[in-house]
Amino acid sequence: MLANHSSWWDGLMVFYLNQTIINEDSYAMMSQKGMEDYPFFKKLGAFSVNPYSPKDLVVSLKFAERCLQENKTVWIFPQGKEEHLEKRPISFMSGPGYLYERNPDITITMVTFYYTFRHDQRPELFIRISDVEENVDDPSSRAERTELLRHLLERKVDEMKEDIIQEDLSKFSLVLKGFPTVSEWLDFWRRKK
């Protein structure tokens, strides 16, 4: 599972999605600093990665590879850090390309998160889960495969953004709704009069 990363909430959304929709034995790669700051993520299935240490990076990728070989799901935020939702090009580290190169039978799924305010006081999070349709076996090098995956993730985020801007919400289902907003309470009381 490759997901874009623009908010601290993304890690909790991975946990929520896995508990409510995906229901698989999942592990999520998380920065070592994030794990140190928020150790509860380890209880949710996160494992650390330190992209600044080649040795630690290899250890984390080997752990991810073992999980894949045991038919477990591995979540990766290939940006390696939170970036603004609109930043282009999206940063993309080579770990997913490395894992696919060594495990070509795995299924790559893109998970895109898009946070926005639309017509309400409450922020909304749109999530889209889609398998990769393109053939990622074609690129001859890991760098080319990484660039292809980066482009695919970026395109998925942009397609979802366009659906939201055009108010085409037919491809989304409401999964969770927050508490009523002040305007919803005011509308409720106005209708009661």
N, C-alpha and C positions, 0 to 999 in steps of 0.2 A: 504494500500500500504506500504510494507516494503522495504526499499531501503538501500543499503550499502552506506557508507559515507566516502569518502576519499579526498574530495575537497570542498573548499568554494563554488565552482560553483554549487554543487549539489542542493542547495536551489533554485537557479535561474532556474536550469533545471527542477525541479518539477513544477515551475510556467509555464515555457515554454511548457512542456509536457501537462499540464492541459489546456492551452490555445489553443494548436494546434492539439492535438491528443485525449486526454481523455475527455475533455469538460464536467466535472462534477463540482458540488458544492464541492470544496475541501478545506481542512484545513491541515496545516502541523505543526507538533510539532517541536519546535525549542528551543534550550537552552536559558535560561533567559539572559545570557551574550551576546549571539548572537543577541538577540532582542534589548538589550540595545545598542550594538555597531552599529547595522544596523536596525534602527526602520522602515525603508521602507518595510521590510519583513511583518510587520503586515498588511500593505495595500494589500499585495499579498495573505493573508489568513493564515499567520503563527500565532501560539499561543505559549506562552512561557511555558517552563517546567524547574524546578530547581531540578535536580536529587539529590541534596545534602540536600534537605529539604523534609522529608517524607510528611509533611502537604501539601506543594506546589505540590508535585508529585501527591498526591491523587486528588487535585483540577484539575490539568491538565488532569489526566486520566478520571475523571468524565466528564470534558468538551468533551474529545474525545469520550467517550461513548455516550453522548447526541447527538453528531454529527452522530455517526453510527446509532443510533436509529431513527434519522431523515433522514436516507438514504443518508447522505453526505459521501464523501470520506475523509478518514483521512490518511495522509502520516506520516510515522514514520521512523526515522533513528535509529534503535534499538541499534546501537553501542553507541549512546549517545554523541559521539564526533567524530571528524575526526580522522581516523587512516590510516596508510599507506595501499595502495591498496593490497599489498602482505602480510600483517600481518595475520598470522594464529595462533591459531584460531581467528576468528572474534569475537570481544566482542559483547555481546548481553544482553540487559537489559530485565527485566521480564514484562515490560508494555504490549507488544503485547500478551503475554500469558494470562495476566490478562484480557485484553479486549476481547479476544476470549472466555475465560472461561465464561465471563458474557454475551457474545453475540455470541453464537455458530452458528447462521445463517448467519454471515457475510462471505463474500468471501475474502480470503487472496490472495493478488497478490504480487509477488516479482518483484521489479524493480532493475536491476543491471546496474551500471555505470562502465565503464572501460575507463580510460584515457590512451592514448599511443601516441608515435611517431612511424610511420611506414616508408613509403617511401617518405615522404614529409617534408617540412620545418614546416608545420603547425601541431600542435597537433590534435589528433582526439579523439572524445568521442563516444564510442559505448554504446548503451542503449538497454536493452532487458526487455520486459514486459511479465511476464508469471504467470498464475494462479498456485496456489499450487495444485498439483495432489495428494499428499499423504494425508492420513486421519489424521488430527491433533486432532481428537476426541479420538484416541486410548490412548495417554499417560494418566496415572492416576493422575499425579500431574502437577502443574504449572511449576515446575522446569524441568520436563521431556518434557513438551510441549515447553518450552523456548529453551531447548537444541535441540529439533527436528527442530524448526524454524531456529535456528542459523545454524544448519547443512545444511538445505535446502538453505538458503541464500548463505552460503559459497560455496556450490556445484554449484549454479547458476552462481556465479562470476567466479569460476574456469572453468566451461564449456564454458562460453563466452570467457575467456582468451584463452582457447585452440583453439576455432574457429578462433580467431584473429591470434594467432601464426601460425596456419596451413593455414592461408589465405583463410579460408572458410567463405567468406562474403555473401554467398547466402541467409543467414537468416536475413540480414540487408538491410534496405532501406535508401538511403540518404534523410535526412529531411532538413538539413541546411548546406550550404557551406559558408565558410568565404571568405574574400577578397583574391585576387590572391597573391601568394607568389612571392618573387624575382625570384626564379627559373622558375615559370610559366610565368612571364613577359619576362625573357630572352629567354625561349623557343618560346614564341609568336614572338618576334622580330627576332629570328634566322630563323623561318619559313617564315617570310616576305621577307627575303633577296633572 
